[in-house]
Amino acid sequence: MARPFVLPDLGEGLTEAEIVKVLVAEGDLIREDAPLLEVETDKAQVEIPSPMTGRVERVHVQPGQTVKVGQVLITFAEAGELMPRPSPAPPAAAPAPAAVAPPTALPPREAPPAAGRDEGPVPATPATRRLARELGVDLRGIRGSGPGGRIRDEDVRAAAAAPAGREEETGPEAAPAAARPLATAGLEPPPLPAFEKWGPVERAPLSHLRRTIAERMTLSATLVPHVTHFDRADITELGAIIGRNLPAARERGVSLTLTSFLLKAAALALRAHPRFNASLDAQAGELILKRYCHLGVAVATDRGLIVPVLRDVDRKPVMEIARELGALARRVREGKATLEDLRGGTFTISNIGALGGTGALPIINYPEVAILGVARAREEPVVRNGQIVPRRLLPLTLTFDHRVADGADGARFAADIVRRLERPDQLLLEL
């Protein structure tokens, strides 16, 4: 009798995922927690690990396919059917030996658990399973502290004896996803003209991530009355401080950037202006003020824009923020960010300064109520004490939900961010 494995609950209300890679083939022998599939959700690209040790009886999905939570992905053979199947013999050749080599994606692991232990699936999310693999922790030896005995990241870290490396996994290239209509926010777009009348065209299906971005931006732009306040910060002294501290930061393995100071300045300003660190419950008529400050940073990747989240930014020194930001951006660009890396943001910063431009009007990352756009700093002539002097000015655009704040509130909040950026020595002293 076979055992089906379904797409698990990925949390955060996620109901579907797109198959990016299938890392196993029918007949493969797989150990528990070995990667089976790579999937892309609304928030990240993640691995789905095997919930058991066994032989893959059937693969039910293929790259580019969209699957729902609860849909069967893989069917495993029962424990009594785990003898490897003989490889098919080539024509006019002797039969292949019965033993089958394990797939290249199967990393070496510790010996199987002793007889008598429960062989059922371990209650842990894909992100927690991945963390356990990276730390070399056997999940079956952990008692979960979460609801229903679910194993949390904290349980894995507490049980970890030493960090362990992981091998690079490979799999078949993902096929383009099948095109399907975008969800609309109550407005149906009019029919498009037949563009073929004027010349050749090509149709390319949207990726799962791009489709999600499109739908969420439409939702935010439709539901939220956006208002934007423009300002500029004189970051001449801040630039000098960054330049002086770059060598010391590099010695610590840290890339000290303007974004690290932006995050710190915004976090402290949010503490003083809590209505911008909130979400609006329109049905209840209540503003949900968040007593924590987790800031999202928009990161451009080949697959699209992803917003990882740094936790408790208001409580951390700039150097620690810089270290975490570098590691987080690396994971995102390498496709190794977990769902936990992308959850729980309260305010977002979108810094396009490296790409140029004099400003931008970013769309709010719903259900947040504000976002800060940052463009490229430029040296400009400024009058100081009756003299024209060169100063480095940074354009800022604060976009916020007009239902939760008025223009004067936005102006005061933006001015607070500017004031903190123009006093960088105080930012370095803030913990």
PLY file of the C-alpha trace (Angstrom):
ply
format ascii 1.0
element vertex 431
property float x
property float y
property float z
element edge 430
property int vertex1
property int vertex2
end_header
0.00 0.00 0.00
1.44 3.39 -1.01
1.68 6.53 1.12
0.83 9.85 -0.58
2.63 13.06 0.37
0.67 16.27 -0.12
1.68 19.93 -0.29
1.87 20.90 3.40
0.40 24.00 4.98
3.03 26.69 4.34
1.52 29.19 6.79
0.67 32.90 6.32
-2.58 31.95 4.60
-0.73 30.57 1.55
-2.99 28.19 -0.37
-0.96 27.29 -3.45
2.55 27.08 -4.87
4.18 26.66 -8.25
6.53 23.73 -8.85
9.95 25.10 -9.85
12.07 21.92 -9.78
11.47 18.21 -9.15
14.59 16.93 -7.38
13.75 13.20 -7.42
12.66 10.59 -9.95
10.37 7.59 -9.68
12.27 4.68 -8.16
14.71 6.85 -6.19
15.51 5.89 -2.60
15.07 8.99 -0.42
15.95 9.63 3.19
13.78 11.67 5.51
14.32 15.44 5.12
16.11 15.06 1.78
14.82 17.72 -0.67
12.00 16.51 -2.93
10.89 19.65 -4.74
11.51 23.35 -5.04
8.33 25.42 -5.06
7.61 29.11 -5.40
4.92 30.63 -3.21
3.54 34.14 -3.01
6.45 34.99 -0.72
9.53 32.91 -1.55
11.10 29.97 -3.33
11.47 27.13 -0.82
12.39 23.47 -0.73
9.90 20.79 0.24
11.71 18.03 2.18
10.74 14.40 2.35
8.62 13.54 5.41
9.92 9.95 5.50
12.57 7.52 4.32
11.38 5.46 1.39
11.23 4.84 -2.32
9.52 7.27 -4.66
6.68 5.29 -6.20
5.25 8.09 -8.33
5.84 11.79 -9.01
2.50 13.52 -9.58
3.73 17.00 -10.50
6.02 18.69 -13.00
7.86 22.04 -13.22
5.59 24.96 -14.00
2.51 23.32 -12.45
0.50 25.18 -9.79
-0.60 22.98 -6.87
-2.92 23.59 -3.92
-2.28 22.85 -0.25
-3.38 19.25 0.30
-2.74 18.16 -3.30
-0.70 14.97 -3.73
2.89 15.65 -4.84
4.71 12.34 -4.35
3.59 8.79 -3.61
5.99 6.69 -1.51
6.15 2.91 -1.27
5.21 1.39 2.08
7.93 0.20 4.44
7.62 -3.37 3.20
8.11 -2.28 -0.40
11.36 -0.38 0.00
13.61 -2.88 -1.77
15.13 -1.01 -4.71
13.77 -1.85 -8.11
16.20 -3.35 -10.64
17.27 -0.97 -13.37
15.82 -1.79 -16.79
18.25 -3.85 -18.88
19.45 -2.37 -22.17
18.73 -4.31 -25.37
21.04 -7.30 -25.95
22.83 -6.77 -22.66
23.02 -8.58 -19.38
20.47 -7.52 -16.74
21.51 -4.61 -14.61
22.29 -5.36 -10.93
19.37 -5.12 -8.55
20.96 -2.43 -6.38
20.20 1.11 -7.40
22.56 3.97 -6.60
20.97 6.73 -4.55
20.13 9.94 -6.43
22.78 12.62 -6.57
20.46 14.97 -4.66
20.54 12.64 -1.63
22.99 14.07 0.93
24.78 11.74 3.34
22.96 11.44 6.62
23.24 9.72 9.94
22.07 6.18 10.44
18.30 5.61 10.51
16.61 5.87 13.90
16.58 2.82 16.10
13.77 0.31 15.76
10.68 1.10 17.73
10.72 4.82 17.06
7.74 6.43 15.39
8.30 6.52 11.62
5.45 8.95 10.94
6.04 12.44 9.54
7.68 14.90 11.93
5.50 17.98 12.65
7.68 20.81 11.29
7.39 23.41 8.56
9.61 23.24 5.45
11.64 26.19 6.74
12.29 24.42 10.06
13.24 21.20 8.27
15.67 23.14 6.14
17.22 24.74 9.23
17.58 21.29 10.80
19.40 20.00 7.72
21.75 22.97 7.75
22.55 22.47 11.45
22.80 18.66 11.22
19.93 18.10 13.68
17.74 14.97 13.65
14.17 16.25 14.03
13.00 12.93 15.44
15.09 13.55 18.53
13.37 16.87 19.31
10.23 17.47 21.32
8.42 20.38 19.71
7.33 23.34 21.80
4.72 24.55 19.30
0.98 23.79 19.14
0.33 20.08 18.76
4.00 19.28 19.31
5.10 21.20 16.19
8.86 21.73 16.12
9.91 25.36 15.89
13.15 26.98 14.72
14.03 27.69 18.37
13.77 23.97 19.17
16.17 23.12 16.34
18.72 25.75 17.37
18.58 24.57 20.97
19.28 20.99 19.89
22.05 21.83 17.44
25.48 20.57 18.52
27.44 22.04 15.63
26.69 23.63 12.24
26.80 21.36 9.22
27.22 22.18 5.57
24.85 21.19 2.86
25.46 20.01 -0.66
24.34 21.81 -3.74
21.21 20.24 -5.14
20.35 20.19 -8.78
17.22 19.35 -10.66
15.50 19.73 -14.00
15.02 23.26 -15.26
11.61 24.71 -14.60
9.28 24.93 -17.55
7.31 28.16 -18.07
4.15 28.31 -15.99
0.85 28.05 -17.81
-0.75 31.46 -18.29
-3.90 32.22 -16.32
-5.88 35.38 -15.62
-4.83 37.79 -12.90
-7.18 38.37 -9.99
-8.72 41.83 -10.17
-9.82 44.11 -7.34
-13.43 44.50 -8.46
-12.63 46.06 -11.84
-12.71 44.04 -15.03
-10.25 45.30 -17.65
-11.70 46.00 -21.11
-10.78 43.65 -23.97
-7.42 44.29 -25.62
-7.15 45.06 -29.30
-5.68 42.49 -31.70
-2.08 43.73 -31.65
-1.21 41.23 -34.39
-2.82 43.61 -36.86
0.17 45.96 -36.54
3.03 43.47 -36.38
4.34 40.24 -34.85
3.79 39.66 -31.12
4.85 37.08 -28.57
2.97 35.97 -25.45
4.92 35.04 -22.30
3.09 33.64 -19.24
3.71 35.50 -16.00
5.74 33.64 -13.40
4.05 32.79 -10.12
6.00 35.55 -8.34
5.29 38.17 -11.00
1.59 37.27 -11.00
1.52 37.63 -7.21
3.27 41.02 -7.36
0.80 42.22 -9.99
-2.23 41.13 -7.99
-0.97 42.63 -4.72
0.00 45.93 -6.29
-3.45 46.12 -7.89
-5.07 45.36 -4.54
-3.06 48.01 -2.71
-3.49 50.69 -5.38
-7.25 50.01 -5.48
-8.01 49.72 -1.76
-5.62 52.28 -0.28
-5.82 56.05 -0.91
-2.13 56.80 -1.44
-0.63 60.19 -0.63
3.07 61.02 -1.04
5.30 63.53 0.74
8.64 64.58 -0.79
11.73 65.59 1.19
15.52 65.60 0.98
18.17 64.77 3.57
21.65 66.27 3.65
23.81 63.15 4.06
27.20 64.82 3.61
28.30 63.97 7.17
26.70 60.51 6.96
28.66 59.75 3.79
31.87 60.80 5.52
31.13 58.57 8.53
30.42 55.60 6.26
33.67 56.21 4.38
35.73 56.40 7.57
34.23 53.22 8.99
34.30 51.06 5.84
37.72 49.46 6.57
36.79 48.57 10.15
33.46 47.17 9.00
35.12 45.03 6.31
37.48 43.58 8.93
34.37 42.36 10.74
32.91 40.94 7.53
30.27 43.67 7.33
29.32 45.81 4.33
28.39 49.19 5.80
25.88 50.88 3.50
23.52 53.83 3.43
20.57 51.43 3.67
21.70 50.31 7.15
21.45 53.91 8.40
18.14 54.42 6.59
16.72 51.40 8.39
17.88 52.65 11.77
16.62 56.20 11.18
13.23 54.96 9.98
12.87 52.54 12.88
13.53 55.24 15.49
11.16 57.63 13.70
8.48 54.91 13.63
8.83 54.56 17.39
8.01 58.27 17.68
5.22 58.14 15.06
3.50 54.79 15.74
0.54 55.25 13.37
2.94 54.63 10.45
3.95 51.32 12.05
0.44 49.93 11.91
-2.26 48.23 9.85
-5.85 49.34 9.34
-8.67 46.94 10.17
-11.29 48.64 8.00
-14.09 46.24 8.94
-13.59 46.76 12.67
-12.81 50.47 12.26
-9.59 50.07 14.25
-5.94 50.94 13.73
-3.67 48.05 14.78
-0.59 49.68 16.33
2.34 47.26 16.32
4.65 47.42 19.30
7.48 45.83 17.33
9.47 47.24 14.43
10.23 44.72 11.64
11.33 46.55 8.50
11.12 45.19 4.97
13.73 46.06 2.36
12.82 45.71 -1.32
15.46 43.55 -3.05
15.56 43.24 -6.85
16.19 39.69 -8.10
16.12 38.00 -11.50
12.68 36.60 -10.59
11.20 39.89 -9.43
10.99 42.16 -6.40
11.17 40.39 -3.02
10.86 42.09 0.38
12.79 40.31 3.17
12.24 41.51 6.73
14.74 42.55 9.41
13.42 42.08 12.94
13.46 44.57 15.82
15.50 47.16 13.90
14.82 49.85 16.50
16.63 47.76 19.15
19.80 46.95 17.20
22.98 48.97 16.54
23.76 50.00 12.97
26.63 47.50 12.61
24.38 44.58 13.52
21.70 45.85 11.13
24.31 46.02 8.35
25.46 42.46 9.07
21.93 41.06 9.06
20.97 43.05 5.96
23.93 41.67 3.99
23.17 38.08 4.94
19.46 38.47 4.25
19.96 40.06 0.82
22.40 37.29 -0.09
19.90 34.57 0.80
17.21 36.30 -1.25
19.37 36.69 -4.36
20.56 33.07 -4.11
16.99 31.83 -3.77
17.65 30.51 -0.25
15.34 32.82 1.74
12.82 31.03 3.93
9.22 32.03 4.43
10.19 33.26 7.89
12.62 35.72 6.25
9.70 37.34 4.43
7.02 37.51 7.11
5.87 40.07 9.63
7.04 43.37 8.14
5.57 46.59 9.52
7.12 49.19 7.18
9.07 48.95 3.90
12.03 50.82 2.41
12.59 50.73 -1.35
16.05 52.07 -2.22
16.59 52.49 -5.97
19.60 54.74 -5.56
21.97 52.25 -7.18
19.85 52.33 -10.34
19.69 56.12 -10.64
16.70 58.40 -10.94
15.63 61.45 -8.98
12.67 59.91 -7.19
9.90 57.31 -7.26
6.35 56.85 -6.01
6.33 53.33 -4.51
3.06 51.51 -3.85
2.35 50.58 -0.23
3.13 46.98 0.69
-0.39 46.11 1.91
-1.43 45.56 4.72
1.26 47.99 5.87
0.27 51.66 5.79
3.45 53.38 4.61
6.55 52.92 2.46
9.71 55.00 2.05
11.19 55.44 -1.44
14.85 56.42 -1.72
16.58 57.66 -4.89
20.22 58.42 -5.73
22.03 61.02 -3.63
23.66 63.82 -5.62
26.03 66.63 -4.83
24.27 69.99 -5.26
25.04 73.63 -4.45
23.40 74.71 -1.20
23.40 78.08 0.54
24.79 77.84 4.10
25.49 80.96 6.18
25.36 83.10 3.06
27.85 80.92 1.21
27.24 78.45 -1.64
28.71 75.11 -0.62
28.51 71.59 -2.12
26.29 69.21 -0.14
25.18 65.65 -0.83
21.35 65.51 -0.86
19.28 62.33 -0.70
15.74 62.41 -2.22
13.07 60.70 -0.09
9.42 59.97 -0.91
7.14 58.88 1.90
3.93 57.29 0.63
1.26 56.50 3.21
-2.39 55.54 3.63
-4.43 58.74 3.85
-7.05 56.91 5.93
-4.67 56.57 8.88
-2.70 59.83 8.66
-3.04 63.36 7.31
-0.52 65.30 5.25
0.82 67.09 8.33
1.42 63.74 10.05
3.37 62.51 7.03
5.41 65.71 6.87
6.38 65.40 10.56
7.30 61.72 10.18
9.43 62.40 7.09
11.11 65.35 8.82
11.99 63.07 11.75
13.70 60.61 9.39
15.59 63.48 7.72
16.68 64.88 11.08
18.11 61.54 12.18
19.96 61.00 8.88
21.52 64.45 9.25
22.79 63.55 12.74
24.53 60.23 11.97
26.71 60.32 15.09
23.54 59.92 17.17
22.41 56.99 15.01
25.68 55.22 15.80
25.09 55.72 19.52
21.47 54.46 19.45
20.94 50.84 20.55
0 1
1 2
2 3
3 4
4 5
5 6
6 7
7 8
8 9
9 10
10 11
11 12
12 13
13 14
14 15
15 16
16 17
17 18
18 19
19 20
20 21
21 22
22 23
23 24
24 25
25 26
26 27
27 28
28 29
29 30
30 31
31 32
32 33
33 34
34 35
35 36
36 37
37 38
38 39
39 40
40 41
41 42
42 43
43 44
44 45
45 46
46 47
47 48
48 49
49 50
50 51
51 52
52 53
53 54
54 55
55 56
56 57
57 58
58 59
59 60
60 61
61 62
62 63
63 64
64 65
65 66
66 67
67 68
68 69
69 70
70 71
71 72
72 73
73 74
74 75
75 76
76 77
77 78
78 79
79 80
80 81
81 82
82 83
83 84
84 85
85 86
86 87
87 88
88 89
89 90
90 91
91 92
92 93
93 94
94 95
95 96
96 97
97 98
98 99
99 100
100 101
101 102
102 103
103 104
104 105
105 106
106 107
107 108
108 109
109 110
110 111
111 112
112 113
113 114
114 115
115 116
116 117
117 118
118 119
119 120
120 121
121 122
122 123
123 124
124 125
125 126
126 127
127 128
128 129
129 130
130 131
131 132
132 133
133 134
134 135
135 136
136 137
137 138
138 139
139 140
140 141
141 142
142 143
143 144
144 145
145 146
146 147
147 148
148 149
149 150
150 151
151 152
152 153
153 154
154 155
155 156
156 157
157 158
158 159
159 160
160 161
161 162
162 163
163 164
164 165
165 166
166 167
167 168
168 169
169 170
170 171
171 172
172 173
173 174
174 175
175 176
176 177
177 178
178 179
179 180
180 181
181 182
182 183
183 184
184 185
185 186
186 187
187 188
188 189
189 190
190 191
191 192
192 193
193 194
194 195
195 196
196 197
197 198
198 199
199 200
200 201
201 202
202 203
203 204
204 205
205 206
206 207
207 208
208 209
209 210
210 211
211 212
212 213
213 214
214 215
215 216
216 217
217 218
218 219
219 220
220 221
221 222
222 223
223 224
224 225
225 226
226 227
227 228
228 229
229 230
230 231
231 232
232 233
233 234
234 235
235 236
236 237
237 238
238 239
239 240
240 241
241 242
242 243
243 244
244 245
245 246
246 247
247 248
248 249
249 250
250 251
251 252
252 253
253 254
254 255
255 256
256 257
257 258
258 259
259 260
260 261
261 262
262 263
263 264
264 265
265 266
266 267
267 268
268 269
269 270
270 271
271 272
272 273
273 274
274 275
275 276
276 277
277 278
278 279
279 280
280 281
281 282
282 283
283 284
284 285
285 286
286 287
287 288
288 289
289 290
290 291
291 292
292 293
293 294
294 295
295 296
296 297
297 298
298 299
299 300
300 301
301 302
302 303
303 304
304 305
305 306
306 307
307 308
308 309
309 310
310 311
311 312
312 313
313 314
314 315
315 316
316 317
317 318
318 319
319 320
320 321
321 322
322 323
323 324
324 325
325 326
326 327
327 328
328 329
329 330
330 331
331 332
332 333
333 334
334 335
335 336
336 337
337 338
338 339
339 340
340 341
341 342
342 343
343 344
344 345
345 346
346 347
347 348
348 349
349 350
350 351
351 352
352 353
353 354
354 355
355 356
356 357
357 358
358 359
359 360
360 361
361 362
362 363
363 364
364 365
365 366
366 367
367 368
368 369
369 370
370 371
371 372
372 373
373 374
374 375
375 376
376 377
377 378
378 379
379 380
380 381
381 382
382 383
383 384
384 385
385 386
386 387
387 388
388 389
389 390
390 391
391 392
392 393
393 394
394 395
395 396
396 397
397 398
398 399
399 400
400 401
401 402
402 403
403 404
404 405
405 406
406 407
407 408
408 409
409 410
410 411
411 412
412 413
413 414
414 415
415 416
416 417
417 418
418 419
419 420
420 421
421 422
422 423
423 424
424 425
425 426
426 427
427 428
428 429
429 430
